[in-house]
Amino acid sequence: MTLAVQSPHRQLPAKGRRVWALVRKEAHQMVRDPSSIAIGVVLPVLLILLFGYGLSLDVRHVPVAVVLEDPSPAARELAARFQLSPYFDVQLLTAMPLAQELMLARKVDGVVRIRPDF
């Protein structure tokens, strides 16, 4: 009785053999055509560098309304911290309807409400 040694991809199911054949075909194509290597390797690296260094997703100077309904020192301190932040352009208000009007007019992008029981 003789045992024949099969290649590893022959042990795969039919779907796996098709995928393996596709991988081999694409590898041969890349070796024959160097421009596909540029498209497959160089272009993604270039895009990673471009978006990594050239694109900043830091959000700064977001217009925000801070509604200060509590006159306590802690509430005023919190409102002051929002005003000192480089991320927000704060409009300090004392009534929620004013903030809603600004929001509907698209003059602010968000509202921070400090309630009377803060």
For each residue, the residues with C-beta under 8 A, 3 or more apart:
1:
2:
3:
4:
5:
6: 10 11
7: 10
8: 11 12
9: 12 16 17 20
10: 6 7 17
11: 6 8
12: 8 9 15 16 17 20
13: 16 17
14: 17 18
15: 12 18 19
16: 9 12 13 19 20
17: 9 10 12 13 14 20 21
18: 14 15 21 22
19: 15 16 22 23
20: 9 12 16 17 23 24
21: 17 18 24 25
22: 18 19 25 26
23: 19 20 26 27
24: 20 21 27 28
25: 21 22 28 29
26: 22 23 29 30
27: 23 24 30 31
28: 24 25 31 32
29: 25 26 32 33 36
30: 26 27 33 36 37 40
31: 27 28
32: 28 29
33: 29 30 36 37
34: 37 38
35: 38 39
36: 29 30 33 39 40
37: 30 33 34 40 41 42
38: 34 35 41 42 43
39: 35 36 42 43
40: 30 36 37 43 44
41: 37 38 44 45
42: 37 38 39 45 46
43: 38 39 40 46 47
44: 40 41 47 48
45: 41 42 48 49
46: 42 43 49 50
47: 43 44 50 51
48: 44 45 51 52
49: 45 46 52 53 54
50: 46 47 53 54 55
51: 47 48 54 55
52: 48 49 55
53: 49 50
54: 49 50 51
55: 50 51 52
56:
57:
58:
59: 62 87
60: 86 87
61: 86 87 88 89
62: 59 87 88 89 109 110
63: 88 89 91 107 108 109
64: 82 88 89 90 91 108 109 110 111 112
65: 90 91 93 98 99 102 103 108 110 111 112
66: 79 82 83 90 91 92 93 111 112 114
67: 93 94 95 96 98 99 111 112 113 114
68: 71 75 76 79 92 93 94 114
69: 75 94 95 96 113 114 115 116 118
70: 74 75 114 115 116 117 118
71: 68 75 76
72: 75 76 118
73: 76 77
74: 70 77 78 118
75: 68 69 70 71 72 78 79 114 118
76: 68 71 72 73 79 80
77: 73 74 80 81
78: 74 75 81 82 114 118
79: 66 68 75 76 82 83 90 92 114
80: 76 77 83 84
81: 77 78 84 85
82: 64 66 78 79 85 88 90 112
83: 66 79 80 88 90 92
84: 80 81
85: 81 82 88 90
86: 60 61
87: 59 60 61 62
88: 61 62 63 64 82 83 85
89: 61 62 63 64
90: 64 65 66 79 82 83 85
91: 63 64 65 66 102 107 108
92: 66 68 79 83
93: 65 66 67 68 96 98 99 102
94: 67 68 69 98
95: 67 69 98 99
96: 67 69 93 99 100 111 113
97: 100 101
98: 65 67 93 94 95 101 102
99: 65 67 93 95 96 102 103 108 111 113
100: 96 97 103 104 111
101: 97 98 104 105
102: 65 91 93 98 99 105 107 108 111
103: 65 99 100 106 107 108 110 111
104: 100 101
105: 101 102
106: 103
107: 63 91 102 103
108: 63 64 65 91 99 102 103 111
109: 62 63 64
110: 62 64 65 103
111: 64 65 66 67 96 99 100 102 103 108
112: 64 65 66 67 82
113: 67 69 96 99
114: 66 67 68 69 70 75 78 79 118
115: 69 70 118
116: 69 70
117: 70
118: 69 70 72 74 75 78 114 115
